[in-house]
């Protein structure tokens, strides 16, 4: 009787381990395209991604580069101090979007232009995503916001 209980306990433990491994594999499979960190312009220029790859681009909107076209199309350049990437976006920009401000856009890099499908800007006067700050600090161009 004791041997049967021990064998049953081992079977249950093995089944639990297999179920946990299966759950972890399913979670990893589900997130494979959902986790996308942003890339700074220097990385995009150094190793251009294929045109079909959707990724996030982050940096500062270059001063003097914002051009509002006919309709809702807007073009501008994003920089991290080391390189600049031209961006084209059709849609309504966030209220706090502007030149010299931090942004992160989602889209693809086609023929030297980042075609954005979504643009995110900081949500208040002092916020900038930590990953954008780190990329700008790496390039030596980060300027901390002035205290009021």
C-alpha positions, 0 to 999 in steps of 0.5 A, spaced: 500 500 500 505 504 501 509 503 495 502 505 491 501 512 495 509 513 493 508 512 486 501 516 485 505 522 489 511 521 484 506 521 478 502 527 480 508 531 481 511 529 474 504 531 471 504 538 475 511 539 472 509 538 465 503 542 466 507 548 468 512 547 463 506 547 458 503 553 461 510 557 460 511 555 453 504 557 451 505 564 455 512 565 451 509 563 445 503 568 446 508 574 447 513 572 442 510 578 438 507 582 443 514 584 447 517 589 443 522 594 446 524 601 442 530 602 438 534 608 438 535 611 431 542 609 432 541 602 432 536 603 426 541 606 422 546 601 424 542 595 422 536 597 418 530 592 420 527 588 414 521 592 411 515 587 414 518 588 421 514 592 426 518 595 432 518 601 436 522 607 435 524 612 440 528 619 441 527 626 441 523 630 435 529 634 432 528 641 432 526 644 425 524 637 422 516 637 423 512 638 417 505 638 417 503 636 410 496 636 406 491 633 410 493 629 416 500 627 414 506 629 418 513 628 417 519 629 422 525 626 424 527 623 431 534 623 433 538 620 439 544 625 438 548 620 434 543 619 428 536 621 425 531 617 422 525 620 418 518 619 420 512 619 416 505 619 420 498 619 418 493 621 423 492 626 429 498 627 434 498 627 441 497 634 444 504 634 448 507 632 441 512 637 439 519 639 437 525 637 442 520 633 446 521 625 447 516 620 443 516 613 441 512 610 435 510 604 432 511 602 425 516 599 420 522 602 416 521 602 409 526 605 404 529 609 409 523 612 412 520 610 419 512 609 417 509 610 424 502 607 425 502 610 432 505 615 436 506 616 443 508 622 447 510 624 454 503 624 458 505 631 462 510 636 462 516 633 465 515 625 463 519 622 458 520 614 458 526 611 462 528 607 456 528 614 452 532 617 457 537 611 457 538 612 450 539 619 450 544 619 456 548 613 452 549 618 446 551 624 451 545 629 449 540 628 455 538 634 458 534 634 465 528 638 465 528 644 469 525 644 476 520 650 477 
